[in-house]
């Protein structure tokens, strides 16, 4: 109960700007995507989950836009920040985000299929697989690991920030307002599964990949986190990230 009380207290302190970007915008986006998906209207369903290839729909492409957002701001920070360690760190984040982007598009296979009707890609020709995260139990293990880390970093860590003495660890702990977006991750994962499992609405095509809704917010919350690190957090021994460079 104390935890819930603390969460509501943190949410009540959100500014209008923070409320919009951390809760209202992703929340409304999520609801619209769910309405389209479960509407039963073929045209609306086709927008978010095309029958020929769900990867061409809005849900998948919104995910890609958030990943590209992480790449862009990380590359910017890597070049603009005056300290060597964050330069390297943001550079590594950009490289990892590029890897995730390539995995999500199956290294171009989806685009090749859309434009030319072929399902091949350079990685497929070289290895015989379209991506690495869907091999065996990789996707399930990856999601469990990342979702566990999310709970630690975005939910548990902010409550202990004041007790952390190490400045570098404290820098990596997000501002507590990000908890409001984490709530949406849980909502996005639970609600579609609940609606399909209890036959309240018919699944419109994702099947076992119904977790794509939560991935939208998943990538968005990491974009918010990187933005916090760049423009809102204070690097130990330096000025705030926002004041280190001209935007």
N, C-alpha and C positions, 0 to 999 in steps of 0.2 A: 504493500500500500504506500509506503514511503517513497518507493521508486516511482510509482505512478504519479504521486503528488509532485515529486520533483520534475518529472517530465512535463506535466501540465503547467507548472510554474515557468519552466524554460520556454514553452511554447507561447505562454501569455506575454513574454518579454520580447517576442519577435517584433521588429520594426515592420512597417507596411511593405517596404522593399524586400526584406528578408522573407516575410510571409508569402509574398508573391512568388519569389524565385525558389524558395525551399519547400513550399507546400502547395500553393494554389495552382501555379503553372503546371507542375508535373502531375498534380492530382486531377486537374481538368483534362489534361492530355490523356491520362490513363483511362478516365471514365469515357471519354469520346471513343477511344479505340475499342473499349469493351462493348459499348453500345453498338458500334458498327459491326463488330465481330459476332455478337449474339442477336443481331437485329432480325435475322432471317431474310433480309433483303439481299438478293444476289449481288446487286451493284455495290452496296456498302461492304458486304463481305469480301468481294473481289478487291476492293481498295486495300484492305488490311491483310488479307490472306488469299492471294490468287490461287486458283485450283491448280494451274499448270506448274507453278512454282511459288510457294509462300515467301521465298526470299526476295521476290520482286515487290512485295507489299509494303505498306506504310510502316508497319511495326518494325520490320527488319531494317528498313532504310532510315528510320528515326534513330535506331540503335547505332547505325553507321555514322550518322551525323554527330552524335554525341562523342563517339570514339574519335572522329576527326577533330572535334573541338578540343579534346584532350591533347591530341598531337600538336595542334596549332599553338595553344597557350603554353605547352611545355617547351616547344622549340623556341618560342618567343622568350621565355624565361631563361632558357639555356644560353641564349645569346646576350641578353640584356643584364642579367644579374652580375654584380661585381665580385661575388665570392666564388671561389673555385668549386667547393663541395656542392653547393646547390646547382651550379652550372652542370656538373657531371650528373647529379641526381635527376634533374629535369630532362637532361639528354637521354638518360636511361629510361625514364618514364615515356618519353616520346617514342623511343625504339620499341618498347614493349607494347605500346598502344598501336603502333604500326603493325606489329606481329598479330595482335588480336584482330585488327581490321582485316588483314589478309586471311586469317582463319575464318572470319565471319563471311567473307565473300568466296570462300573456297579457292582462294588465289586466282580469282577471275572467272571461275567456272560459270557462276550465275550470269555474269555479264556476257560471256561468250555464248551461253545458251540463249539469252534474250536477243542478242544481235544476229547470231549466225546459226542458231539451232544446234550447235555442238555442245556437249557436256564435258569436253576435255579442257585441260589447263596445263601450264608448264609443270606444275608440281605433280599433276596426275601422270603426265608423260614420263617424269623422272622416277616417281616412287610407286605409282599404281594406286595411290589414295588421293582423295580430293582435299582432305585436311587432316590434321593430327588430333584435334580435340574430340572427334567423334569415333576414334578407334577404340574398340573394346569398351572398358568402363571409364575411359579418360574424362568424358564430359561429366559423368556423375561424381567422380572423385574431385574434379576441378571445382564444380559448383559447391560441393560440401566444404571444401577447403576455403574457398573464397567467401562463402556465406558465413562461415565460422569466423574468419578474420574480420569481416564486416561488423559482426556483432561485437567483437572485442574492440576494434578501432573506433567505430561510429556510435556505439551504445554504451559499452562499459567504460572505456578509457576517459571520455569527457567527465564522468562523475569523479574520477580520481586525479584529474589534472592538477588541482591545487596541492596534492600531496607529492607530486612528481618534482624532485629537486633537479634532475638533469635537464638542462636547457634544450638540448637537442631532441630528447624524447618528448619534452613538452611542446616543442615546435611541431612535431609530427602528429600530435593529438588534435583532432579537428575541433572547431568551435561547437558548442552543444546544440546550436540551432540545426545542425545537420541531422539530429535525431528525428526531427519532423519528417524529413525525406525518407529516413530509414523505415519509419512507420508505413510509408507508401510501398516500400519494397515488399514488406510482409503482406500488406493488403493485395498487392498485384499478384503475388504468388498464391495466396490462399483462395481468394474469391473466384477466379475462373475455374480452379480445380473443384471447388465446392459446387458451383453451378452445374458443371458437367457431371460430376460424380453422382449427384442426387437428381439428375435428369430435369433440372429446372429449365435449362436451355440446352439445345443441341450443340455439340461441338461443331465448329464451322470449318475445321480442316487441320488444325495444328496437332490434334491427337496427343501423343506422348510429349510433344514439344509445346504444350500449353503454357509452360514456364516462360515463353517468349515475352509475355506481358511484364513479368518481374525483371527481365533483362533490360527492358527499356529504362526502368527506374534505376536499375543496377548501374548502368553506364552513366546515367545522369548524375547519380550521387557521387561517383568518382570524378566527374567533371567539376562538380561543385567543390569537392575536396581539393583538387589541384588548384582551382581558382583561389581558394582560401590560402593555400600554401604560398602562392605567388603574390597576392595583393593584400591579404589581410593578416597574415602571420608575421611575427618578428623573428628574423634570423638571429641566433645567439651572437651577441657582440656587435650587431649591426643595427641599422635603422629598420623600420617596418618595410616589408617587401614593396609596398606601394610607393614609398618614398625613395627607394633605391634607384629608380629609373623613371624617366618621363614617359607617360603613356600617351 
